[in-house]
């Protein structure tokens, strides 16, 4: 059974956490600490599987304490003010597994504990699929287009693909595929204990390309109900059901997007070739490097690239330290037509330069994630097709 050391300077809160952990049937409290000077000793003597930390009234001071402890932290859960994005980011940098609000719900804690026990069991854990998050350096760089076209390309070359729109409340993934979902991410937030693979399949919206879409909510009040807990629960389920889970994450670093990033195998950071965008890219890249948990890698994708750009690939390398890992050519007409028709570029402009670039990106993603790419038959030439017809006739 999982063992936890609980740290809180509020005895009543610590007692409640101890009670909830015991009631879950998934874990036990090995020690309850209220004195910061005793925390290191408890971690060394108890050697717990996990650490639950109440950030209390001085959250950054408590994080300072965790940061300076001369031991490797076990799996760590924290509770604190979840509306402060800088606090959430800092906690994630320290490797915190889950960030709870001040008013902790027993159902939420129990759900997280169940998932932790499940992931710790080799017989129960299923991680065949890969999660790839796509993040724009700022608005208008084409990150959603890229996420949608990448999903379609991965499906085209033989993968089973789910596409999650975390760019709420103004997510456009459903629009890009011209589908009208009956259900959205908000329905996941309302599902609570019903959330499993069977339930998830009922709320995904399929596109004729084969891509399965989990759409963003359209109402602000629905968007506010989505928490990192829901992302933490749904991505492993999708991972077990699909070869690829592509996530269009928000560039605003909200808690749900940060959780998706930490659960990703790769992050594609999308940038254009202009000075302001590269400046944003440099800042995002630095934050992502701080989240480089479990081998997470960030790949830079240069979008809308053309040889006539004032900012060159060399400039890109000078600002960001390396050349783009992938380049998507500038083809506004084809891209706009794809979006307006709600059809992937592979369906309407197959063989175009931009279709080939997205197809190559799909194979690059296979390589970056260490997955063997499918072996596709080379396209037959027109002359070859005629020879085949004549040979069959003779």
C-alpha positions in Angstrom: 0.0 0.0 0.0 1.2 3.5 -0.8 2.7 5.4 2.1 2.6 9.2 2.4 4.3 11.8 4.6 1.9 14.7 5.1 3.2 18.1 5.7 1.0 21.0 6.9 1.4 23.7 9.4 -2.4 23.5 10.0 -3.1 20.5 12.3 -6.8 20.4 11.4 -6.0 20.3 7.7 -3.3 17.7 8.2 -5.7 15.5 10.2 -8.4 15.8 7.4 -5.9 14.8 4.7 -4.7 11.8 6.9 -8.3 10.8 7.3 -9.1 11.0 3.5 -6.0 9.1 2.5 -6.9 6.3 4.9 -10.5 6.3 3.8 -9.5 5.9 0.1 -8.2 2.4 0.8 -5.3 3.1 -1.6 -2.7 4.6 0.8 -1.8 5.3 4.4 -0.1 8.1 6.2 3.3 7.1 7.4 3.9 10.4 9.2 2.3 13.8 9.7 4.7 16.7 10.0 3.9 20.3 11.0 7.5 21.5 11.7 9.5 22.3 8.5 12.7 21.3 10.4 11.3 17.7 10.8 10.4 17.2 7.2 13.8 16.0 6.0 14.1 13.6 8.8 10.7 12.1 8.1 11.5 11.6 4.4 14.8 9.8 5.3 13.4 7.6 8.0 10.0 6.7 6.5 11.2 6.6 2.8 7.5 7.1 1.7 6.1 6.5 -1.7 4.6 9.9 -1.7 4.6 13.3 -0.1 1.5 15.5 0.4 2.3 19.2 1.0 -0.1 21.9 2.1 1.3 25.2 0.8 -0.6 27.1 3.4 -0.5 30.9 3.7 3.1 31.2 2.4 3.1 28.9 -0.7 6.4 30.2 -2.2 8.2 29.8 1.1 7.0 26.2 1.3 8.2 25.6 -2.3 11.5 27.1 -1.3 11.7 24.5 1.4 11.0 21.6 -1.0 13.5 23.0 -3.5 16.3 23.1 -1.0 15.8 19.7 0.6 19.0 17.6 0.0 17.1 14.5 -1.0 15.1 13.5 -4.1 11.5 14.1 -3.5 9.1 11.1 -3.8 5.9 11.4 -5.8 4.6 14.8 -4.6 1.0 16.2 -4.3 0.4 19.7 -3.2 -2.6 21.8 -2.3 -2.7 25.6 -2.6 -4.2 28.6 -4.4 -4.8 27.1 -7.9 -5.6 30.5 -9.5 -2.0 31.6 -9.4 -0.4 30.4 -12.6 3.2 31.2 -11.5 2.7 29.0 -8.4 1.4 26.1 -10.5 4.3 26.4 -12.9 6.8 26.5 -10.1 5.3 23.4 -8.5 5.4 21.6 -11.8 9.0 22.5 -12.2 9.7 20.7 -8.9 8.1 17.6 -10.3 4.8 17.9 -8.5 2.4 15.2 -9.8 -0.9 17.0 -9.0 -2.0 20.4 -7.7 -5.1 20.5 -5.6 -7.1 23.6 -4.6 -7.1 24.8 -1.0 -10.6 23.3 -0.4 -9.7 19.7 -1.2 -12.5 17.4 -2.3 -12.4 13.9 -1.0 -13.6 12.6 -4.4 -10.8 14.4 -6.2 -8.1 13.1 -3.8 -9.5 9.5 -4.1 -9.5 9.6 -7.8 -5.9 10.8 -8.0 -4.8 8.1 -5.5 -6.6 5.4 -7.6 -4.8 6.6 -10.7 -1.4 6.6 -8.9 -1.8 3.1 -7.8 -2.9 2.0 -11.2 0.1 3.7 -12.9 2.5 2.1 -10.4 1.3 -1.4 -11.3 3.0 -2.8 -14.4 0.1 -5.1 -15.0 -2.5 -2.3 -15.0 -0.5 0.5 -16.7 -1.0 0.7 -20.5 1.1 3.3 -22.3 1.2 2.0 -25.8 0.1 5.3 -27.4 2.1 8.5 -27.4 0.9 12.0 -26.4 2.1 15.0 -28.4 1.1 18.5 -27.4 1.1 21.4 -29.9 1.6 24.8 -28.5 1.7 28.2 -30.2 4.3 30.8 -29.2 1.5 33.5 -29.5 -1.8 34.0 -31.1 -2.1 33.6 -34.9 1.0 31.4 -35.5 -1.2 28.5 -36.8 -0.8 26.0 -33.9 -4.3 24.8 -34.1 -4.0 24.3 -37.9 -0.8 22.4 -37.3 -2.3 20.2 -34.6 -5.3 19.3 -36.9 -3.2 18.6 -40.0 -0.7 16.6 -38.0 -3.5 14.5 -36.5 -4.9 13.9 -40.0 -1.5 13.0 -41.4 -0.8 10.5 -38.6 -4.2 9.0 -39.3 -3.4 9.0 -43.1 -0.2 7.0 -42.6 -1.9 4.3 -40.5 -2.2 5.5 -36.9 -5.3 5.6 -34.7 -5.5 9.2 -33.7 -7.4 11.2 -31.0 -7.3 15.0 -31.1 -8.0 16.9 -27.8 -8.8 20.6 -27.9 -7.5 22.2 -24.7 -7.4 25.6 -26.3 -10.6 26.6 -24.6 -12.9 28.5 -24.4 -12.3 29.5 -28.0 -11.0 26.2 -29.4 -11.5 25.7 -33.1 -10.5 22.1 -33.6 -14.2 21.0 -34.3 -14.5 23.9 -36.8 -11.3 22.8 -38.6 -12.9 19.4 -39.2 -16.4 20.7 -39.9 -18.0 18.6 -37.2 -20.6 19.6 -34.6 -19.9 17.6 -31.4 -22.7 16.7 -29.2 -20.4 16.4 -26.2 -17.2 18.4 -25.1 -14.6 18.4 -22.5 -17.1 19.9 -20.1 -19.0 16.6 -20.1 -15.8 15.0 -18.9 -15.8 17.4 -16.0 -19.3 16.4 -15.1 -18.7 12.6 -15.5 -16.8 12.2 -12.2 -16.5 8.5 -11.4 -18.2 7.4 -14.8 -15.1 8.4 -16.7 -13.6 5.3 -18.3 -12.8 4.1 -21.8 -16.4 3.1 -22.5 -17.8 6.5 -21.5 -15.0 8.4 -23.3 -15.8 6.6 -26.6 -19.4 7.9 -26.4 -18.3 11.6 -26.2 -15.6 11.5 -28.9 -16.7 12.9 -32.3 -15.4 11.0 -35.3 -14.4 12.7 -38.6 -14.5 10.9 -42.0 -10.7 10.9 -42.0 -10.8 8.6 -39.0 -9.5 11.2 -36.4 -11.6 11.1 -33.2 -12.1 14.6 -31.7 -12.6 15.6 -28.0 -13.8 19.2 -28.5 -13.4 22.2 -26.3 -16.5 23.7 -24.6 -18.0 26.8 -26.2 -19.3 28.4 -23.0 -17.1 30.2 -20.5 -18.8 28.7 -17.5 -18.2 25.2 -18.9 -14.6 26.0 -19.6 -14.1 27.1 -16.0 -15.1 23.6 -14.8 -12.1 21.9 -16.5 -9.3 21.1 -14.2 -5.9 19.4 -14.4 -7.5 16.4 -12.7 -9.7 15.8 -15.7 -6.7 16.0 -18.1 -4.7 13.7 -15.8 -7.5 11.1 -16.0 -8.4 11.4 -19.7 -5.0 11.3 -21.3 -4.0 7.9 -20.0 -7.3 6.5 -21.2 -6.9 7.9 -24.6 -3.3 6.7 -24.6 -4.5 3.2 -24.0 -7.1 3.4 -26.8 -5.1 5.2 -29.6 -1.7 5.1 -31.1 -1.5 8.9 -31.0 -3.1 11.6 -28.8 -2.6 15.1 -30.2 -3.3 17.9 -27.8 -3.9 21.5 -28.9 -2.9 23.3 -25.7 -3.4 26.8 -24.6 -0.5 29.2 -24.8 -1.8 30.8 -21.6 -0.2 28.2 -19.3 -3.4 27.4 -17.4 -3.4 24.4 -15.1 -5.1 22.0 -17.6 -2.5 22.8 -20.3 0.4 22.5 -17.9 -0.9 19.1 -16.8 -1.1 18.0 -20.5 2.4 19.2 -21.2 3.8 17.2 -18.3 2.1 14.1 -19.5 3.3 14.5 -23.1 6.0 12.5 -24.8 6.8 15.4 -27.1 5.9 19.1 -27.3 5.8 20.9 -30.6 6.3 24.6 -30.2 5.1 26.5 -33.2 6.7 29.7 -34.3 6.7 32.1 -37.3 9.8 33.8 -38.8 9.5 37.3 -37.3 11.2 39.0 -34.4 8.3 39.3 -31.9 7.3 35.7 -32.4 10.8 34.4 -31.9 11.0 36.5 -28.7 7.9 34.7 -27.5 9.3 31.4 -28.6 12.4 31.9 -26.5 10.4 32.6 -23.4 8.1 29.6 -24.0 11.1 27.3 -24.7 12.7 28.3 -21.4 9.5 27.5 -19.5 9.2 24.2 -21.3 12.8 23.3 -20.5 11.8 23.7 -16.8 9.1 21.1 -17.3 11.4 18.5 -18.9 10.2 15.7 -16.7 10.5 12.0 -17.7 12.5 12.9 -20.8 10.0 15.4 -22.2 11.5 17.0 -25.4 10.5 20.2 -27.1 10.7 20.4 -30.9 10.6 23.7 -32.7 8.4 23.9 -35.7 8.8 26.8 -38.1 5.5 27.6 -39.7 4.6 29.5 -42.9 8.2 29.4 -44.0 9.4 30.8 -47.3 12.8 31.7 -48.7 11.8 35.3 -48.9 11.3 35.7 -45.2 13.2 38.7 -43.7 14.0 36.5 -40.7 16.0 33.5 -41.9 16.7 30.0 -40.5 20.1 31.3 -39.4 18.3 34.1 -37.4 16.0 31.5 -35.9 19.1 29.5 -34.8 20.8 32.6 -33.3 17.7 33.5 -31.2 16.7 30.0 -30.1 20.0 28.1 -30.1 19.1 25.6 -32.9 17.5 25.4 -36.2 13.8 24.4 -36.5 13.2 20.7 -36.1 10.6 20.9 -38.9 9.5 23.5 -41.5 6.0 23.9 -42.9 5.9 26.0 -46.1 3.8 29.1 -46.5 0.8 28.2 -48.5 -2.0 30.5 -47.3 -4.4 29.7 -50.2 -4.4 25.9 -49.6 -4.5 26.3 -45.8 -7.4 28.8 -45.9 -9.3 26.5 -48.3 -8.8 23.5 -46.0 -10.0 25.5 -42.9 -13.0 27.0 -44.8 -14.1 23.6 -46.1 -13.4 21.7 -42.9 -11.3 19.1 -44.7 -7.6 18.1 -44.1 -5.1 19.2 -46.7 -4.4 15.5 -47.5 -8.0 15.2 -48.7 -8.2 18.3 -50.9 -4.6 19.0 -52.0 -2.9 15.6 -51.9 0.7 15.7 -53.2 1.1 19.5 -52.7 4.2 20.8 -51.1 2.4 21.6 -47.9 0.7 18.2 -47.7 4.1 16.5 -48.1 5.5 18.7 -45.3 2.7 17.6 -42.9 3.2 14.0 -44.0 6.9 14.4 -43.3 6.1 15.9 -39.9 4.0 12.8 -39.1 7.0 10.6 -39.8 9.3 12.9 -37.8 6.9 12.5 -34.8 7.2 8.7 -35.1 11.0 9.1 -35.0 11.1 11.6 -32.1 8.9 9.3 -30.0 11.0 6.3 -30.7 8.2 4.5 -32.6 8.8 2.5 -35.8 7.1 4.2 -38.6 4.7 2.3 -40.9 6.2 1.0 -44.2 4.1 2.6 -47.0 4.1 1.4 -50.5 5.7 4.0 -52.8 3.2 5.9 -55.0 3.1 4.4 -58.5 3.8 6.8 -61.4 1.2 7.5 -64.1 3.3 5.5 -66.6 3.4 2.6 -64.2 -0.3 2.6 -63.7 -0.8 2.4 -67.5 1.7 -0.4 -67.8 -0.3 -2.3 -65.1 -3.5 -1.8 -67.0 -2.0 -3.0 -70.3 -0.4 -6.0 -68.7 -3.7 -7.0 -67.1 -5.5 -6.7 -70.5 -2.9 -8.8 -72.2 
